[in-house]
């Protein structure tokens, strides 16, 4: 049956309810999802109206990935052109132009001295690869006891095994696996405030914790500047400099998870590490890498890390996804990065930041709102209680906007192509969602 045939929507939703397991949802689902039939620009077109709306402005950029919106002619053309050449070829023993050019471009735009690129399937897998790089590095240089990781509370790095071990151990959903996951070392969450000066006492505690555990630490793994799915908290870039200095002093590798913060999302710089003027030993990127078209991520590392592994008793990185360096995804990623850098992306992000600051300001006066904060193209309304997600989502949809609240947060990370009118609509919807939630 065609999707636009009478009754097709109901049939699809029933099949969805019976067979499709959605993320962070029970099986079968208790809340019917909205059925999207197409998308263009910043709008999602629904198969059936929801709360009187057939089209929704996407305030989430498809979980922060669709920088350029949907159905973009440049990205469409890149996908079509590559599809006519080859959609995939194995990367073991073979290579191809889209992957080579993407790796070279990533090295060019990320902080030096990141020189080597391992292309992975998804953000979480890139964090797995980054951790594996660190563990294998120390094993290869004769320090196998260095196998624990240090991070700070409130973080989120993905849903696969080792990344879960460095997510928040108490407040996060991965506490379910406490006792089964590797036991890592946790510092307190960094004090809030992007513009705040680093607190000397907290900086000292970070240095002391790294020093105390250095003999067993393979790496420190953090989200730089913004702790995203762990609570949308912003912190001073100064703490990244503290971590870099302490890791250098005590012989610990430093990993930055830039999957959500990369490609300009935090404003003014392409990568959050650039706010601090420091470079990690390993960096993960993903999400916006392909402009939201296809799943692809990367773990970049320094020559020190790559050489250490390559000189070890097992001189290869022990990881090899079947769809690694998929040519179709790599071609679209190249087009997406080129499209971003060809425009004044910093000005666009600044415009969005200005709109979010003014548009979300009324939320600060709402009952139950604890905080309103904005950084780059990230806007957050934090409540003093858990959000009623169903009520908050319905309120946003009623305004003609798609938002996905979680925890105590109503937030938005819109596409960079969102114009001022749609940005104002997103802000009104976020305020309505906060009021209802």
C-alpha positions in Angstrom: 0.0 0.0 0.0 1.3 3.5 -0.9 2.1 5.8 2.1 -0.4 8.4 0.7 -3.2 5.9 0.2 -6.3 6.1 2.4 -5.6 4.4 5.7 -1.9 4.0 5.0 -0.9 6.2 8.0 -3.0 4.2 10.4 -1.6 0.9 9.1 2.0 2.2 9.3 1.5 3.4 12.9 0.0 0.1 13.9 2.9 -1.8 12.3 5.2 0.7 14.1 3.5 0.0 17.4 3.8 -3.8 17.0 7.3 -4.1 15.6 9.4 -1.0 15.8 11.5 -0.4 18.9 12.1 3.3 19.2 15.0 4.8 21.2 14.5 5.3 24.9 11.0 3.8 24.7 9.3 0.6 25.9 8.2 -2.1 23.5 5.4 -1.7 22.4 5.5 2.1 22.7 3.0 3.9 24.9 2.9 7.2 22.9 2.4 7.0 19.2 5.1 8.8 17.3 4.4 11.4 14.6 4.6 10.0 11.1 6.9 12.1 8.9 6.3 11.8 5.2 8.9 14.3 3.9 11.2 17.1 5.0 12.5 20.3 3.3 14.5 23.2 4.7 13.7 23.3 8.4 10.3 21.8 8.1 9.0 18.3 8.7 5.8 17.4 6.8 3.5 15.0 8.7 1.4 12.3 7.1 -1.5 13.3 9.3 -2.0 16.6 11.2 -1.1 16.6 14.9 -2.7 19.1 17.2 -3.9 20.9 14.1 -0.4 21.1 12.5 0.6 19.4 9.3 4.1 21.0 9.1 6.5 21.4 12.0 9.7 23.6 12.2 12.4 21.2 13.5 14.0 22.8 16.5 16.2 19.7 17.1 18.1 19.5 13.7 17.5 15.8 13.9 19.3 15.3 17.1 21.7 18.2 16.3 22.9 16.8 13.0 21.0 18.6 10.2 23.0 21.8 10.1 21.9 22.7 6.6 18.3 21.6 7.0 16.6 18.9 4.9 16.6 18.1 1.2 19.5 20.5 0.5 20.3 20.6 -3.2 24.1 20.5 -2.7 24.0 17.5 -0.4 21.4 15.8 -2.6 23.6 16.2 -5.6 26.7 14.8 -3.8 24.7 11.8 -2.8 23.3 11.2 -6.3 26.7 11.6 -7.9 28.4 9.2 -5.5 25.5 6.7 -5.8 26.2 6.5 -9.5 29.8 5.6 -8.8 29.5 3.2 -5.9 27.5 3.2 -2.7 29.9 1.1 -0.8 33.2 -0.8 -0.9 35.0 -2.5 1.9 37.8 -0.4 3.5 40.1 -3.3 4.3 42.9 -3.3 1.7 41.0 -0.8 -0.5 40.5 3.0 -0.4 38.6 5.6 -2.3 38.6 9.3 -3.0 35.7 10.4 -0.7 37.2 8.9 2.4 40.7 10.2 1.6 39.6 13.7 1.0 37.4 13.7 4.1 40.2 12.5 6.3 42.5 15.2 4.9 39.8 17.9 5.4 39.2 16.9 9.0 42.9 17.1 9.7 43.0 20.5 8.1 40.1 22.0 10.2 40.6 20.3 13.6 43.2 21.4 16.2 46.9 20.4 15.5 48.5 18.0 16.1 45.6 15.7 15.2 46.9 13.9 12.1 45.3 10.5 11.7 41.6 9.7 11.1 39.7 6.5 11.8 36.2 6.7 10.2 33.5 4.9 12.2 29.8 4.2 11.9 28.4 6.4 14.6 29.3 8.8 17.4 29.1 6.2 20.1 31.3 3.8 18.1 33.9 6.6 17.5 34.1 7.0 21.3 34.6 3.2 21.6 37.4 3.5 19.0 38.9 6.5 20.9 39.0 4.5 24.1 40.4 1.5 22.4 43.1 3.7 20.9 44.1 4.9 24.4 44.0 1.4 26.0 46.0 -0.1 23.1 48.5 2.7 23.1 49.5 2.1 26.8 49.6 -1.6 26.2 51.8 -1.2 23.2 54.3 1.1 25.1 54.6 -1.4 28.0 52.2 0.2 30.5 49.2 -2.2 30.5 48.2 -1.2 34.0 47.0 2.1 32.6 43.5 1.0 31.6 41.0 3.1 33.6 39.4 6.3 32.4 38.7 9.6 34.2 35.8 11.9 33.4 33.5 14.3 35.2 30.0 13.7 36.4 27.1 14.9 34.2 28.6 13.6 31.0 27.2 11.6 28.1 29.2 9.7 25.5 26.9 7.2 23.9 25.1 4.0 24.5 27.7 1.3 23.7 29.7 -0.4 26.4 32.8 1.6 27.1 31.1 5.0 26.4 28.4 4.1 28.9 31.1 3.7 31.5 32.1 7.3 31.3 28.5 8.6 31.3 27.1 10.0 34.5 27.1 7.1 36.9 24.2 8.2 39.1 21.8 10.6 37.4 22.1 9.1 33.9 20.1 6.2 32.4 23.2 4.0 32.4 23.2 3.6 36.1 21.2 0.4 35.2 24.5 -1.1 34.3 26.3 -0.2 37.5 28.4 -3.2 38.6 28.7 -4.6 35.1 30.4 -1.7 33.4 34.1 -1.0 34.0 34.6 1.2 37.0 36.0 4.5 36.0 37.2 7.6 38.0 34.7 10.4 38.3 35.4 14.1 39.2 32.6 16.4 40.2 30.9 18.1 37.3 32.7 21.4 36.3 31.2 24.5 37.8 28.6 26.0 35.5 29.1 29.1 33.3 30.9 29.4 30.0 32.0 33.0 30.8 32.9 32.3 34.4 36.5 32.3 35.4 37.8 28.8 36.4 37.4 28.2 40.1 40.8 27.6 41.6 39.6 25.0 44.1 37.9 22.9 41.4 40.9 23.2 39.1 43.1 22.0 42.0 40.8 19.1 42.7 41.0 18.0 39.0 44.8 18.2 39.1 45.0 16.2 42.3 42.6 13.5 41.1 44.6 13.0 37.9 47.8 12.9 39.8 46.5 10.4 42.3 45.2 8.0 39.7 47.8 8.6 37.0 49.5 5.1 37.3 46.2 3.5 36.3 44.8 6.1 34.0 44.8 5.6 30.3 42.9 8.7 29.5 40.7 11.6 30.6 37.5 11.6 28.4 35.2 14.7 28.5 32.8 16.8 26.4 34.5 20.2 26.0 32.6 23.3 27.0 29.1 21.7 26.8 27.9 18.6 28.6 25.1 17.8 26.2 22.7 14.9 26.8 23.9 14.7 30.4 22.2 18.0 31.2 23.0 20.7 28.6 25.5 22.4 31.1 28.0 25.0 29.9 31.4 25.3 31.6 34.5 27.5 31.3 37.0 26.6 28.6 39.6 27.2 31.2 39.0 23.7 32.6 40.2 22.2 29.3 43.5 23.9 29.8 43.7 22.5 33.3 43.1 19.0 32.0 45.6 19.4 29.2 48.3 20.6 31.6 47.6 17.9 34.2 47.5 15.1 31.6 50.8 16.2 30.2 52.4 16.5 33.6 51.2 13.0 34.7 51.4 11.0 31.5 47.7 10.6 30.7 46.0 10.9 27.3 43.2 13.4 26.8 40.1 12.7 24.7 37.6 15.3 23.6 34.1 14.1 22.6 33.1 16.8 20.1 30.3 14.8 18.5 27.7 17.3 19.6 29.8 20.4 19.9 31.7 20.2 16.6 31.2 22.2 13.4 30.4 25.5 15.0 27.6 24.6 17.4 29.1 26.4 20.4 29.6 29.6 18.4 32.7 31.5 17.2 34.9 28.5 16.7 34.5 25.3 14.6 35.3 23.0 17.6 34.8 23.6 21.3 38.5 22.8 22.0 39.3 26.0 20.1 37.7 28.1 22.8 40.5 27.0 25.1 43.3 27.0 22.5 44.2 23.4 23.4 44.3 20.1 21.4 43.4 16.6 22.8 45.4 13.5 21.9 42.2 12.0 20.5 39.0 13.8 19.3 35.7 12.3 18.3 33.4 14.0 15.7 30.0 12.9 14.3 26.4 14.0 14.1 26.7 17.2 11.9 29.6 15.6 10.0 27.3 14.5 7.1 24.8 17.3 7.6 22.3 14.8 9.0 22.1 12.7 5.9 23.9 9.5 6.8 25.5 7.9 9.8 29.2 8.6 10.0 31.7 9.6 12.7 35.5 9.8 13.2 38.1 9.4 15.8 41.2 11.6 15.1 44.5 11.1 16.9 48.0 12.4 17.1 51.1 10.8 15.6 52.2 9.9 19.1 49.1 7.7 19.6 49.2 6.2 16.2 53.0 5.5 16.3 52.7 4.0 19.8 50.1 1.5 18.7 51.8 0.7 15.4 55.1 -0.2 17.2 53.4 -2.5 19.7 53.3 -6.3 19.9 49.9 -6.2 18.0 50.7 -3.3 15.6 47.3 -2.6 14.2 44.3 -0.9 15.7 42.0 -3.8 16.6 38.8 -2.4 15.1 37.2 -2.7 11.6 33.5 -1.9 11.0 32.0 -3.4 7.9 30.7 -0.1 6.7 33.7 1.9 7.7 34.4 4.9 5.5 31.2 4.3 3.5 31.8 6.2 0.2 28.2 7.6 0.1 28.4 9.0 3.6 32.0 10.3 3.0 30.9 12.1 -0.2 28.0 13.8 1.6 30.3 14.7 4.5 32.7 16.4 2.2 29.9 18.3 0.6 28.5 19.3 4.0 31.8 20.5 5.4 32.5 22.5 2.2 29.0 24.0 2.4 29.5 25.0 6.0 33.0 26.6 5.4 31.9 28.4 2.2 29.6 30.6 4.1 30.0 32.9 7.1 28.8 30.2 9.4 30.1 32.1 12.5 27.8 35.0 11.7 24.8 32.7 11.2 25.4 31.0 14.5 25.8 34.4 16.2 22.5 35.4 14.7 20.8 32.3 16.1 22.4 32.9 19.5 21.1 36.5 19.5 17.6 35.2 18.6 17.6 32.5 21.2 18.7 35.0 23.9 15.8 37.3 23.2 13.3 34.7 22.3 13.8 32.5 25.4 14.1 35.4 27.9 10.4 35.3 28.7 10.8 31.7 29.9 12.8 33.0 32.9 9.6 34.5 34.4 7.6 31.2 34.1 6.8 29.3 37.3 9.0 26.3 37.8 11.8 27.5 35.5 15.2 27.3 37.2 17.5 28.7 34.5 17.6 29.9 30.9 20.9 29.7 29.1 22.2 30.1 25.6 25.5 29.3 23.9 26.0 29.5 20.2 23.1 27.7 18.5 22.1 26.0 21.8 19.1 27.2 23.8 18.1 25.7 27.1 15.2 26.2 29.5 15.8 24.2 32.7 12.9 23.5 35.0 13.1 22.8 38.8 11.4 19.4 38.2 11.3 16.7 35.6 9.5 17.7 32.4 6.1 16.2 31.6 7.4 15.2 28.2 4.1 14.3 26.7 2.5 17.7 27.7 5.6 19.7 26.8 5.9 18.0 23.3 2.2 18.5 22.7 2.5 22.2 23.6 5.4 22.7 21.2 3.7 20.8 18.4 0.6 22.9 18.9 2.8 25.9 18.1 4.1 24.2 15.0 7.5 23.2 16.3 9.2 19.8 16.9 11.1 19.7 20.2 12.2 16.7 22.2 12.5 17.6 26.0 14.2 15.3 28.4 15.0 15.2 32.1 14.3 18.7 33.5 15.1 20.4 30.1 13.3 22.0 27.2 16.0 22.8 24.7 16.6 23.6 21.1 19.6 23.1 18.7 18.1 24.4 15.4 19.6 24.1 11.9 21.9 27.0 11.0 19.6 27.8 8.1 16.7 28.6 10.4 15.5 32.1 9.6 14.6 34.8 12.2 10.8 34.2 11.9 11.2 30.4 12.4 13.7 31.0 15.2 11.1 33.2 17.0 8.5 30.5 16.5 10.9 27.9 18.0 11.4 30.2 21.1 7.7 30.6 21.5 7.2 26.9 21.4 10.0 26.3 23.9 8.3 28.7 26.3 5.0 27.0 25.7 6.6 23.6 26.3 8.2 24.9 29.5 4.9 26.2 30.7 3.1 23.0 30.0 5.8 20.7 31.1 
